[in-house]
Amino acid sequence: MDFELSAEQQLLRKTVRDFVNKEILPHIAKWDEEGRYDQSLHKQMAELGLMGVCIPRQYGGSGMDYNSLAIVCEELERGDTAFRTAVSVHTGLNSMTLLQWGTEEQKNKYLTPQAKGEKIGAFGLTEPGAGSDVAAMQTTAVKDGDDYILSGQKTWISLCDVADHFIVFALTDSKKKHHGISAFIVERTMPGFSSKAIKGKLGIRSGNTGELFFDEVRVPKENLLGEEGEGFKIAMSALDNGRFTVAAGACGLTMACLEASVKYCHERETFGKEIGKHQLVQQMIANMEAGLQMSRLLVYRAGELKNQGKRNTRETSLAKWQACDIANKSADDAVQIHGAYGYSNEYPVERYLRNSKAPVIYEGTREIHTIMQAEYALGYRKDKPLNKTLPAWDPE
């Protein structure tokens, strides 16, 4: 096993870090306070090849491996969770799902402009009454000639107001429960589609999150992704990719907490010495460092399985669960290290703490992943081969 990043990956990390230092960090406190998402950064990210970093070159992407996507997410979340979320949703949940399940016509029409950053993709699965229990969804798709008529609502959708294309899940046969779910590619311009942002969030305030509404939206049958009834399998495979990017981003948040805390430890003195000299502060710093290194190993392990074209549901679940919990604890400790100052927005750690909570909930709650890992260990859960897998990384 080789734990060293390639020269290309090291350059990618530096490129994204420089971008974050220049374009995000100087403005993020203001954006967070205003609850404003600056989508103009999409163009700059696209110019750097970040919107399709792991998508093959034949579809307009950068053709890098899946751990390169992890590096991008890690460095973006070091700036702010909102911008990692944009790549998680656009690339992890949407574009990689199109790469795995789409027809050549769908890939050419939707994946290629997304990989180039000319169009933005998003993902519509969660509903007001259907989160962890996906089969409880109420959105329906009724066949009408050569079209499907979509009716319903989705909520907590990232990039709801800025995305051009959405992968949306709906019931085509309610009697079959999760076996009756199908996936569709929906365009923002389709009549009957609308969106609305959610305000008043605890964290990720500079991100665009909201609701999607489908008022008898007519979707052509060519936009059915996969076959009727394959929606649940498609959604779960998409979550393997989305969770991978969330886990990688959590590494970036832990790294940001560590960097901010180390800096403050050298600046602040109590009882005649730097607070970093106090053992209980050192314990918190040590836990952040250990957590960061362990999280990265779990993420890169899942990424290597993706590179080999192997199913990685178990490994990705573990990485997402642990990395997000570690980031949440690191942010809590970072506030503690900063003391009263950590409770104000004079320092970034209060934002880190607020941002760290959502990833513990979305794309599989902490409790869902705990159950998954227990069932794998007990032998109650076993992954079946998918009829369509994410393509292995081809360095050529």
C-alpha positions, 0 to 999 in steps of 0.5 A: 500500500502506498500512502503517498499522494502523487505529484498530480494530487499534491499539485491539486491540493495546493491549487485548491488551497490557494483558491480557498485562501484567496477566494473564500476565506477573506469573504466567508464570515460576511457571506455566512452572516448574510446567508448568501451563496456566491455562485459566481465561484462556480465559474472559477472552480470550473476553470480549475477543473474542480466541477468534474475532477473525477469524471472521464475526459471523454465526458468533459471531466478532468479524468483524475481518480476518486481520491483526487475528488476527496482532496478537493472536498477536503480543501474546500471544506477547510474554507467552508462547508457550503462549497464542499457541499456544492461539489458533493451534490453536483459531482458526487450525487449527480454527475457520478450517478449519471456516469454510473447509470446514464445512457450515452445520450443522457451523458452527452446531454447532461453529464458533459456540460456538468463536468465542464461546469457549464451546468450545475446538477443537484439531487432530490431524494428527501421529502418532508415525511421521508428522510431515512425512510426513503420508501415513505416518499409521496412524490409520484410519477405517472406514465402519460404517453411518452412522458411521466407526470411528476407531482410532489415535493422535496426538501433540504435540497442543496443548490435548490435555486442554482442548479440547472438539472436535478436527479429526482426520485418518485414513486411509479408504483406505490404498491411496491414501496422501495421497489416502486421508486424510479429516478428522473432527470428534471430540468429547471426550465420544465413547466411546473417546476419551482424552488424555494430556499430555506432560511434560519439554518443553524449552520452552512448559512452561506449555502443554498438549501431549500425545497423543490416543488413539482406541479404536474411536471411533464418529463419525457421518457428519455429522462428516466434514469435506469429502468422503472423500479431501479430508483432505490438502487440508484439512490443508494449507489449515489449515496455511496458517492455522496457520503464519500465526499461528505467524509472527505469534507469532514477531514477538511473541517477537522483540519481547519479546527486544528489549524485555528486551535494551534494558532490560538494556542501560540497567541494566548497565554494563561498562568504565565505560559502559552495555553498550548503548554497546558496538558488538557489543551494538548489532549484536545489538540492531540485528539484532533490530529489523531482524528484527522489522520484516522479519517483520512485513512478511512476516506482514502481506503474507500476511494481506492476501492472506487478506483478499482471499480469495487463496491464500497458501501460498507467502507464509505459508511464507516468513513462518513460516520467516523469522519463526521463525528470526529469533525463535530467533536473537533469543532466543539473542542476548538470552541473550548480552546478559544474559550469565550472568544470561541463563542463569538464570530470574531474567530471562525471556530463558532462557524465550524461548530455550527457547520459540523452538525449537518453532516452528522445528520444528512446522507445517513444519520449517525444512527443509520451508519451505526446500525449499518456497521453493526449489521455488517459485523453481525452478518445481517447485512451483505451487499449484492452486486449492482448491475451497473457499477461506477467505472474504475479509474483509468489513468489513461 
